[in-house]
Amino acid sequence: MTHSDLVITKRMLGVLILLVGALGFVGVLLLDALRGDFGDFGPTQILALAGCLGLCALGVSLLPLGDRPA
């Protein structure tokens, strides 16, 4: 019986970070829409959106690094 270990590559990590950032961005916008004051962003929401965009940028930067282990 052979056993293969899962190796997380830089591409897999990039996709995961990109998805977390995108879900966070959509979550902040959705929460604002559900509260009823869509478009009226406070400083905390702007900081959260900027952080999510930063996560997306980090994830995209890892994608071209390929199948090397993270």
HTML snippet that shows the backbone in 3Dmol.js (N, CA, C, O; Angstrom):
<script src="https://3Dmol.org/build/3Dmol-min.js"></script>
<div id="view" style="width:600px;height:400px;position:relative"></div>
<script>
const pdb = `
ATOM      1  N   MET A   1       0.843  -1.170   0.000  1.00  0.00           N
ATOM      2  CA  MET A   1       0.000   0.000   0.000  1.00  0.00           C
ATOM      3  C   MET A   1       0.890   1.236   0.000  1.00  0.00           C
ATOM      4  O   MET A   1       1.733   1.399   0.883  1.00  0.00           O
ATOM      5  N   THR A   2       0.707   2.095  -0.977  1.00  0.00           N
ATOM      6  CA  THR A   2       1.530   3.298  -1.063  1.00  0.00           C
ATOM      7  C   THR A   2       0.824   4.457  -0.385  1.00  0.00           C
ATOM      8  O   THR A   2      -0.404   4.528  -0.333  1.00  0.00           O
ATOM      9  N   HIS A   3       1.624   5.340   0.121  1.00  0.00           N
ATOM     10  CA  HIS A   3       1.099   6.500   0.827  1.00  0.00           C
ATOM     11  C   HIS A   3       1.725   7.744   0.209  1.00  0.00           C
ATOM     12  O   HIS A   3       2.947   7.889   0.190  1.00  0.00           O
ATOM     13  N   SER A   4       0.894   8.628  -0.289  1.00  0.00           N
ATOM     14  CA  SER A   4       1.425   9.871  -0.849  1.00  0.00           C
ATOM     15  C   SER A   4       0.964  11.040   0.007  1.00  0.00           C
ATOM     16  O   SER A   4      -0.215  11.166   0.337  1.00  0.00           O
ATOM     17  N   ASP A   5       1.903  11.874   0.351  1.00  0.00           N
ATOM     18  CA  ASP A   5       1.589  13.052   1.149  1.00  0.00           C
ATOM     19  C   ASP A   5       1.130  14.178   0.238  1.00  0.00           C
ATOM     20  O   ASP A   5       1.636  14.348  -0.871  1.00  0.00           O
ATOM     21  N   LEU A   6       0.176  14.934   0.720  1.00  0.00           N
ATOM     22  CA  LEU A   6      -0.299  16.096  -0.018  1.00  0.00           C
ATOM     23  C   LEU A   6       0.694  17.226   0.184  1.00  0.00           C
ATOM     24  O   LEU A   6       0.967  17.635   1.313  1.00  0.00           O
ATOM     25  N   VAL A   7       1.224  17.721  -0.910  1.00  0.00           N
ATOM     26  CA  VAL A   7       2.151  18.843  -0.855  1.00  0.00           C
ATOM     27  C   VAL A   7       1.412  20.067  -1.372  1.00  0.00           C
ATOM     28  O   VAL A   7       0.919  20.083  -2.500  1.00  0.00           O
ATOM     29  N   ILE A   8       1.344  21.084  -0.536  1.00  0.00           N
ATOM     30  CA  ILE A   8       0.670  22.320  -0.945  1.00  0.00           C
ATOM     31  C   ILE A   8       1.637  23.124  -1.794  1.00  0.00           C
ATOM     32  O   ILE A   8       2.720  23.494  -1.340  1.00  0.00           O
ATOM     33  N   THR A   9       1.241  23.388  -3.023  1.00  0.00           N
ATOM     34  CA  THR A   9       2.088  24.146  -3.936  1.00  0.00           C
ATOM     35  C   THR A   9       1.769  25.628  -3.819  1.00  0.00           C
ATOM     36  O   THR A   9       0.776  26.024  -3.209  1.00  0.00           O
ATOM     37  N   LYS A  10       2.634  26.433  -4.417  1.00  0.00           N
ATOM     38  CA  LYS A  10       2.419  27.874  -4.383  1.00  0.00           C
ATOM     39  C   LYS A  10       1.152  28.253  -5.159  1.00  0.00           C
ATOM     40  O   LYS A  10       0.459  29.203  -4.796  1.00  0.00           O
ATOM     41  N   ARG A  11       0.861  27.519  -6.210  1.00  0.00           N
ATOM     42  CA  ARG A  11      -0.353  27.790  -6.971  1.00  0.00           C
ATOM     43  C   ARG A  11      -1.600  27.476  -6.143  1.00  0.00           C
ATOM     44  O   ARG A  11      -2.563  28.242  -6.152  1.00  0.00           O
ATOM     45  N   MET A  12      -1.581  26.346  -5.425  1.00  0.00           N
ATOM     46  CA  MET A  12      -2.728  25.995  -4.577  1.00  0.00           C
ATOM     47  C   MET A  12      -2.917  27.021  -3.464  1.00  0.00           C
ATOM     48  O   MET A  12      -4.044  27.409  -3.159  1.00  0.00           O
ATOM     49  N   LEU A  13      -1.820  27.456  -2.860  1.00  0.00           N
ATOM     50  CA  LEU A  13      -1.886  28.462  -1.809  1.00  0.00           C
ATOM     51  C   LEU A  13      -2.396  29.785  -2.363  1.00  0.00           C
ATOM     52  O   LEU A  13      -3.173  30.478  -1.707  1.00  0.00           O
ATOM     53  N   GLY A  14      -1.960  30.135  -3.570  1.00  0.00           N
ATOM     54  CA  GLY A  14      -2.432  31.361  -4.208  1.00  0.00           C
ATOM     55  C   GLY A  14      -3.923  31.333  -4.469  1.00  0.00           C
ATOM     56  O   GLY A  14      -4.613  32.324  -4.231  1.00  0.00           O
ATOM     57  N   VAL A  15      -4.423  30.222  -4.951  1.00  0.00           N
ATOM     58  CA  VAL A  15      -5.861  30.091  -5.205  1.00  0.00           C
ATOM     59  C   VAL A  15      -6.645  30.181  -3.899  1.00  0.00           C
ATOM     60  O   VAL A  15      -7.691  30.826  -3.842  1.00  0.00           O
ATOM     61  N   LEU A  16      -6.145  29.540  -2.861  1.00  0.00           N
ATOM     62  CA  LEU A  16      -6.816  29.581  -1.564  1.00  0.00           C
ATOM     63  C   LEU A  16      -6.862  31.003  -1.003  1.00  0.00           C
ATOM     64  O   LEU A  16      -7.907  31.446  -0.525  1.00  0.00           O
ATOM     65  N   ILE A  17      -5.745  31.714  -1.056  1.00  0.00           N
ATOM     66  CA  ILE A  17      -5.703  33.089  -0.553  1.00  0.00           C
ATOM     67  C   ILE A  17      -6.590  33.988  -1.406  1.00  0.00           C
ATOM     68  O   ILE A  17      -7.275  34.860  -0.872  1.00  0.00           O
ATOM     69  N   LEU A  18      -6.589  33.791  -2.710  1.00  0.00           N
ATOM     70  CA  LEU A  18      -7.442  34.572  -3.598  1.00  0.00           C
ATOM     71  C   LEU A  18      -8.916  34.358  -3.284  1.00  0.00           C
ATOM     72  O   LEU A  18      -9.686  35.318  -3.254  1.00  0.00           O
ATOM     73  N   LEU A  19      -9.317  33.119  -3.051  1.00  0.00           N
ATOM     74  CA  LEU A  19     -10.712  32.829  -2.730  1.00  0.00           C
ATOM     75  C   LEU A  19     -11.117  33.416  -1.380  1.00  0.00           C
ATOM     76  O   LEU A  19     -12.229  33.926  -1.238  1.00  0.00           O
ATOM     77  N   VAL A  20     -10.236  33.348  -0.396  1.00  0.00           N
ATOM     78  CA  VAL A  20     -10.546  33.926   0.923  1.00  0.00           C
ATOM     79  C   VAL A  20     -10.717  35.430   0.808  1.00  0.00           C
ATOM     80  O   VAL A  20     -11.637  35.995   1.399  1.00  0.00           O
ATOM     81  N   GLY A  21      -9.844  36.084   0.054  1.00  0.00           N
ATOM     82  CA  GLY A  21      -9.957  37.529  -0.140  1.00  0.00           C
ATOM     83  C   GLY A  21     -11.232  37.915  -0.880  1.00  0.00           C
ATOM     84  O   GLY A  21     -11.897  38.886  -0.519  1.00  0.00           O
ATOM     85  N   ALA A  22     -11.571  37.152  -1.918  1.00  0.00           N
ATOM     86  CA  ALA A  22     -12.783  37.451  -2.685  1.00  0.00           C
ATOM     87  C   ALA A  22     -14.038  37.218  -1.846  1.00  0.00           C
ATOM     88  O   ALA A  22     -14.976  38.013  -1.897  1.00  0.00           O
ATOM     89  N   LEU A  23     -14.058  36.128  -1.076  1.00  0.00           N
ATOM     90  CA  LEU A  23     -15.210  35.867  -0.216  1.00  0.00           C
ATOM     91  C   LEU A  23     -15.346  36.929   0.868  1.00  0.00           C
ATOM     92  O   LEU A  23     -16.460  37.335   1.201  1.00  0.00           O
ATOM     93  N   GLY A  24     -14.242  37.375   1.411  1.00  0.00           N
ATOM     94  CA  GLY A  24     -14.277  38.434   2.412  1.00  0.00           C
ATOM     95  C   GLY A  24     -14.793  39.737   1.824  1.00  0.00           C
ATOM     96  O   GLY A  24     -15.585  40.433   2.459  1.00  0.00           O
ATOM     97  N   PHE A  25     -14.351  40.071   0.618  1.00  0.00           N
ATOM     98  CA  PHE A  25     -14.805  41.295  -0.050  1.00  0.00           C
ATOM     99  C   PHE A  25     -16.303  41.260  -0.285  1.00  0.00           C
ATOM    100  O   PHE A  25     -17.013  42.219   0.019  1.00  0.00           O
ATOM    101  N   VAL A  26     -16.782  40.136  -0.833  1.00  0.00           N
ATOM    102  CA  VAL A  26     -18.222  39.989  -1.084  1.00  0.00           C
ATOM    103  C   VAL A  26     -18.986  39.976   0.232  1.00  0.00           C
ATOM    104  O   VAL A  26     -20.091  40.514   0.309  1.00  0.00           O
ATOM    105  N   GLY A  27     -18.415  39.369   1.265  1.00  0.00           N
ATOM    106  CA  GLY A  27     -19.070  39.324   2.565  1.00  0.00           C
ATOM    107  C   GLY A  27     -19.254  40.703   3.171  1.00  0.00           C
ATOM    108  O   GLY A  27     -20.308  40.991   3.738  1.00  0.00           O
ATOM    109  N   VAL A  28     -18.249  41.558   3.062  1.00  0.00           N
ATOM    110  CA  VAL A  28     -18.357  42.917   3.594  1.00  0.00           C
ATOM    111  C   VAL A  28     -19.427  43.689   2.834  1.00  0.00           C
ATOM    112  O   VAL A  28     -20.225  44.401   3.443  1.00  0.00           O
ATOM    113  N   LEU A  29     -19.453  43.557   1.511  1.00  0.00           N
ATOM    114  CA  LEU A  29     -20.476  44.248   0.718  1.00  0.00           C
ATOM    115  C   LEU A  29     -21.873  43.703   1.015  1.00  0.00           C
ATOM    116  O   LEU A  29     -22.834  44.467   1.105  1.00  0.00           O
ATOM    117  N   LEU A  30     -21.983  42.395   1.165  1.00  0.00           N
ATOM    118  CA  LEU A  30     -23.275  41.781   1.457  1.00  0.00           C
ATOM    119  C   LEU A  30     -23.779  42.188   2.840  1.00  0.00           C
ATOM    120  O   LEU A  30     -24.968  42.457   3.010  1.00  0.00           O
ATOM    121  N   LEU A  31     -22.905  42.232   3.806  1.00  0.00           N
ATOM    122  CA  LEU A  31     -23.295  42.667   5.144  1.00  0.00           C
ATOM    123  C   LEU A  31     -23.782  44.105   5.132  1.00  0.00           C
ATOM    124  O   LEU A  31     -24.751  44.440   5.813  1.00  0.00           O
ATOM    125  N   ASP A  32     -23.121  44.950   4.368  1.00  0.00           N
ATOM    126  CA  ASP A  32     -23.540  46.342   4.258  1.00  0.00           C
ATOM    127  C   ASP A  32     -24.905  46.445   3.587  1.00  0.00           C
ATOM    128  O   ASP A  32     -25.735  47.262   3.988  1.00  0.00           O
ATOM    129  N   ALA A  33     -25.140  45.617   2.565  1.00  0.00           N
ATOM    130  CA  ALA A  33     -26.429  45.637   1.873  1.00  0.00           C
ATOM    131  C   ALA A  33     -27.549  45.103   2.770  1.00  0.00           C
ATOM    132  O   ALA A  33     -28.664  45.625   2.748  1.00  0.00           O
ATOM    133  N   LEU A  34     -27.258  44.070   3.553  1.00  0.00           N
ATOM    134  CA  LEU A  34     -28.280  43.505   4.440  1.00  0.00           C
ATOM    135  C   LEU A  34     -28.637  44.449   5.581  1.00  0.00           C
ATOM    136  O   LEU A  34     -29.767  44.432   6.071  1.00  0.00           O
ATOM    137  N   ARG A  35     -27.690  45.265   6.003  1.00  0.00           N
ATOM    138  CA  ARG A  35     -27.979  46.224   7.060  1.00  0.00           C
ATOM    139  C   ARG A  35     -28.811  47.385   6.554  1.00  0.00           C
ATOM    140  O   ARG A  35     -29.399  48.110   7.357  1.00  0.00           O
ATOM    141  N   GLY A  36     -28.876  47.581   5.258  1.00  0.00           N
ATOM    142  CA  GLY A  36     -29.772  48.578   4.685  1.00  0.00           C
ATOM    143  C   GLY A  36     -29.122  49.901   4.348  1.00  0.00           C
ATOM    144  O   GLY A  36     -29.792  50.770   3.791  1.00  0.00           O
ATOM    145  N   ASP A  37     -27.871  50.097   4.651  1.00  0.00           N
ATOM    146  CA  ASP A  37     -27.231  51.370   4.318  1.00  0.00           C
ATOM    147  C   ASP A  37     -26.097  51.154   3.319  1.00  0.00           C
ATOM    148  O   ASP A  37     -24.952  51.538   3.559  1.00  0.00           O
ATOM    149  N   PHE A  38     -26.443  50.532   2.196  1.00  0.00           N
ATOM    150  CA  PHE A  38     -25.450  50.180   1.188  1.00  0.00           C
ATOM    151  C   PHE A  38     -24.829  51.443   0.604  1.00  0.00           C
ATOM    152  O   PHE A  38     -25.540  52.373   0.223  1.00  0.00           O
ATOM    153  N   GLY A  39     -23.532  51.469   0.536  1.00  0.00           N
ATOM    154  CA  GLY A  39     -22.815  52.587  -0.063  1.00  0.00           C
ATOM    155  C   GLY A  39     -22.290  53.575   0.950  1.00  0.00           C
ATOM    156  O   GLY A  39     -21.476  54.432   0.608  1.00  0.00           O
ATOM    157  N   ASP A  40     -22.735  53.479   2.188  1.00  0.00           N
ATOM    158  CA  ASP A  40     -22.269  54.387   3.227  1.00  0.00           C
ATOM    159  C   ASP A  40     -21.210  53.659   4.049  1.00  0.00           C
ATOM    160  O   ASP A  40     -21.505  53.110   5.111  1.00  0.00           O
ATOM    161  N   PHE A  41     -19.965  53.660   3.547  1.00  0.00           N
ATOM    162  CA  PHE A  41     -18.893  52.891   4.161  1.00  0.00           C
ATOM    163  C   PHE A  41     -18.187  53.708   5.233  1.00  0.00           C
ATOM    164  O   PHE A  41     -17.863  54.879   5.037  1.00  0.00           O
ATOM    165  N   GLY A  42     -17.959  53.070   6.356  1.00  0.00           N
ATOM    166  CA  GLY A  42     -17.183  53.685   7.418  1.00  0.00           C
ATOM    167  C   GLY A  42     -15.717  53.330   7.269  1.00  0.00           C
ATOM    168  O   GLY A  42     -15.347  52.579   6.366  1.00  0.00           O
ATOM    169  N   PRO A  43     -14.875  53.865   8.150  1.00  0.00           N
ATOM    170  CA  PRO A  43     -13.439  53.593   8.024  1.00  0.00           C
ATOM    171  C   PRO A  43     -13.080  52.119   8.246  1.00  0.00           C
ATOM    172  O   PRO A  43     -12.135  51.618   7.636  1.00  0.00           O
ATOM    173  N   THR A  44     -13.805  51.438   9.090  1.00  0.00           N
ATOM    174  CA  THR A  44     -13.517  50.025   9.327  1.00  0.00           C
ATOM    175  C   THR A  44     -13.863  49.185   8.105  1.00  0.00           C
ATOM    176  O   THR A  44     -13.128  48.262   7.753  1.00  0.00           O
ATOM    177  N   GLN A  45     -14.978  49.502   7.461  1.00  0.00           N
ATOM    178  CA  GLN A  45     -15.356  48.761   6.252  1.00  0.00           C
ATOM    179  C   GLN A  45     -14.376  49.025   5.117  1.00  0.00           C
ATOM    180  O   GLN A  45     -14.043  48.113   4.360  1.00  0.00           O
ATOM    181  N   ILE A  46     -13.918  50.255   4.995  1.00  0.00           N
ATOM    182  CA  ILE A  46     -12.951  50.577   3.952  1.00  0.00           C
ATOM    183  C   ILE A  46     -11.643  49.831   4.211  1.00  0.00           C
ATOM    184  O   ILE A  46     -11.017  49.327   3.279  1.00  0.00           O
ATOM    185  N   LEU A  47     -11.233  49.762   5.475  1.00  0.00           N
ATOM    186  CA  LEU A  47     -10.025  49.020   5.818  1.00  0.00           C
ATOM    187  C   LEU A  47     -10.196  47.521   5.540  1.00  0.00           C
ATOM    188  O   LEU A  47      -9.265  46.869   5.069  1.00  0.00           O
ATOM    189  N   ALA A  48     -11.378  46.979   5.829  1.00  0.00           N
ATOM    190  CA  ALA A  48     -11.640  45.566   5.556  1.00  0.00           C
ATOM    191  C   ALA A  48     -11.632  45.290   4.047  1.00  0.00           C
ATOM    192  O   ALA A  48     -11.079  44.283   3.606  1.00  0.00           O
ATOM    193  N   LEU A  49     -12.237  46.174   3.261  1.00  0.00           N
ATOM    194  CA  LEU A  49     -12.233  45.997   1.808  1.00  0.00           C
ATOM    195  C   LEU A  49     -10.816  46.095   1.251  1.00  0.00           C
ATOM    196  O   LEU A  49     -10.451  45.335   0.355  1.00  0.00           O
ATOM    197  N   ALA A  50     -10.013  47.028   1.775  1.00  0.00           N
ATOM    198  CA  ALA A  50      -8.625  47.161   1.316  1.00  0.00           C
ATOM    199  C   ALA A  50      -7.815  45.914   1.694  1.00  0.00           C
ATOM    200  O   ALA A  50      -6.983  45.454   0.912  1.00  0.00           O
ATOM    201  N   GLY A  51      -8.056  45.376   2.877  1.00  0.00           N
ATOM    202  CA  GLY A  51      -7.372  44.149   3.280  1.00  0.00           C
ATOM    203  C   GLY A  51      -7.736  42.975   2.397  1.00  0.00           C
ATOM    204  O   GLY A  51      -6.877  42.168   2.041  1.00  0.00           O
ATOM    205  N   CYS A  52      -9.001  42.877   2.042  1.00  0.00           N
ATOM    206  CA  CYS A  52      -9.442  41.794   1.150  1.00  0.00           C
ATOM    207  C   CYS A  52      -8.825  41.946  -0.235  1.00  0.00           C
ATOM    208  O   CYS A  52      -8.430  40.958  -0.853  1.00  0.00           O
ATOM    209  N   LEU A  53      -8.742  43.180  -0.725  1.00  0.00           N
ATOM    210  CA  LEU A  53      -8.088  43.402  -2.014  1.00  0.00           C
ATOM    211  C   LEU A  53      -6.600  43.063  -1.932  1.00  0.00           C
ATOM    212  O   LEU A  53      -6.029  42.542  -2.890  1.00  0.00           O
ATOM    213  N   GLY A  54      -5.982  43.353  -0.807  1.00  0.00           N
ATOM    214  CA  GLY A  54      -4.581  42.981  -0.610  1.00  0.00           C
ATOM    215  C   GLY A  54      -4.391  41.479  -0.623  1.00  0.00           C
ATOM    216  O   GLY A  54      -3.424  40.979  -1.198  1.00  0.00           O
ATOM    217  N   LEU A  55      -5.316  40.745   0.013  1.00  0.00           N
ATOM    218  CA  LEU A  55      -5.253  39.284  -0.022  1.00  0.00           C
ATOM    219  C   LEU A  55      -5.399  38.760  -1.449  1.00  0.00           C
ATOM    220  O   LEU A  55      -4.694  37.835  -1.852  1.00  0.00           O
ATOM    221  N   CYS A  56      -6.314  39.354  -2.207  1.00  0.00           N
ATOM    222  CA  CYS A  56      -6.498  38.941  -3.603  1.00  0.00           C
ATOM    223  C   CYS A  56      -5.230  39.190  -4.410  1.00  0.00           C
ATOM    224  O   CYS A  56      -4.832  38.352  -5.219  1.00  0.00           O
ATOM    225  N   ALA A  57      -4.597  40.335  -4.195  1.00  0.00           N
ATOM    226  CA  ALA A  57      -3.365  40.646  -4.918  1.00  0.00           C
ATOM    227  C   ALA A  57      -2.252  39.673  -4.543  1.00  0.00           C
ATOM    228  O   ALA A  57      -1.483  39.244  -5.404  1.00  0.00           O
ATOM    229  N   LEU A  58      -2.163  39.324  -3.264  1.00  0.00           N
ATOM    230  CA  LEU A  58      -1.161  38.347  -2.832  1.00  0.00           C
ATOM    231  C   LEU A  58      -1.418  36.983  -3.469  1.00  0.00           C
ATOM    232  O   LEU A  58      -0.483  36.317  -3.914  1.00  0.00           O
ATOM    233  N   GLY A  59      -2.684  36.568  -3.511  1.00  0.00           N
ATOM    234  CA  GLY A  59      -3.023  35.285  -4.128  1.00  0.00           C
ATOM    235  C   GLY A  59      -2.696  35.256  -5.606  1.00  0.00           C
ATOM    236  O   GLY A  59      -2.178  34.260  -6.111  1.00  0.00           O
ATOM    237  N   VAL A  60      -2.996  36.346  -6.306  1.00  0.00           N
ATOM    238  CA  VAL A  60      -2.704  36.406  -7.745  1.00  0.00           C
ATOM    239  C   VAL A  60      -1.198  36.386  -7.981  1.00  0.00           C
ATOM    240  O   VAL A  60      -0.736  35.814  -8.968  1.00  0.00           O
ATOM    241  N   SER A  61      -0.429  37.003  -7.089  1.00  0.00           N
ATOM    242  CA  SER A  61       1.021  37.022  -7.277  1.00  0.00           C
ATOM    243  C   SER A  61       1.647  35.633  -7.089  1.00  0.00           C
ATOM    244  O   SER A  61       2.733  35.374  -7.609  1.00  0.00           O
ATOM    245  N   LEU A  62       0.984  34.750  -6.363  1.00  0.00           N
ATOM    246  CA  LEU A  62       1.512  33.400  -6.169  1.00  0.00           C
ATOM    247  C   LEU A  62       1.172  32.447  -7.317  1.00  0.00           C
ATOM    248  O   LEU A  62       1.826  31.416  -7.472  1.00  0.00           O
ATOM    249  N   LEU A  63       0.174  32.771  -8.111  1.00  0.00           N
ATOM    250  CA  LEU A  63      -0.268  31.864  -9.172  1.00  0.00           C
ATOM    251  C   LEU A  63       0.817  31.525 -10.198  1.00  0.00           C
ATOM    252  O   LEU A  63       0.950  30.351 -10.545  1.00  0.00           O
ATOM    253  N   PRO A  64       1.597  32.484 -10.700  1.00  0.00           N
ATOM    254  CA  PRO A  64       2.584  32.106 -11.720  1.00  0.00           C
ATOM    255  C   PRO A  64       3.787  31.335 -11.197  1.00  0.00           C
ATOM    256  O   PRO A  64       4.609  30.884 -11.993  1.00  0.00           O
ATOM    257  N   LEU A  65       3.916  31.169  -9.888  1.00  0.00           N
ATOM    258  CA  LEU A  65       5.076  30.471  -9.338  1.00  0.00           C
ATOM    259  C   LEU A  65       4.989  28.965  -9.513  1.00  0.00           C
ATOM    260  O   LEU A  65       5.973  28.260  -9.289  1.00  0.00           O
ATOM    261  N   GLY A  66       3.832  28.466  -9.908  1.00  0.00           N
ATOM    262  CA  GLY A  66       3.708  27.083 -10.343  1.00  0.00           C
ATOM    263  C   GLY A  66       3.614  26.044  -9.250  1.00  0.00           C
ATOM    264  O   GLY A  66       3.053  26.278  -8.180  1.00  0.00           O
ATOM    265  N   ASP A  67       4.178  24.894  -9.549  1.00  0.00           N
ATOM    266  CA  ASP A  67       4.006  23.706  -8.724  1.00  0.00           C
ATOM    267  C   ASP A  67       5.133  23.487  -7.717  1.00  0.00           C
ATOM    268  O   ASP A  67       5.327  22.372  -7.232  1.00  0.00           O
ATOM    269  N   ARG A  68       5.863  24.532  -7.409  1.00  0.00           N
ATOM    270  CA  ARG A  68       6.897  24.396  -6.366  1.00  0.00           C
ATOM    271  C   ARG A  68       6.230  24.354  -5.010  1.00  0.00           C
ATOM    272  O   ARG A  68       5.207  25.009  -4.813  1.00  0.00           O
ATOM    273  N   PRO A  69       6.776  23.606  -4.070  1.00  0.00           N
ATOM    274  CA  PRO A  69       6.170  23.542  -2.737  1.00  0.00           C
ATOM    275  C   PRO A  69       6.179  24.908  -2.061  1.00  0.00           C
ATOM    276  O   PRO A  69       7.096  25.710  -2.241  1.00  0.00           O
ATOM    277  N   ALA A  70       5.138  25.145  -1.286  1.00  0.00           N
ATOM    278  CA  ALA A  70       5.021  26.438  -0.605  1.00  0.00           C
ATOM    279  C   ALA A  70       5.869  26.483   0.640  1.00  0.00           C
ATOM    280  O   ALA A  70       5.890  27.497   1.336  1.00  0.00           O
TER     281      ALA A  70
END
`;
const viewer = $3Dmol.createViewer("view");
viewer.addModel(pdb, "pdb");
viewer.setStyle({}, {cartoon: {color: "spectrum"}});
viewer.zoomTo();
viewer.render();
</script>
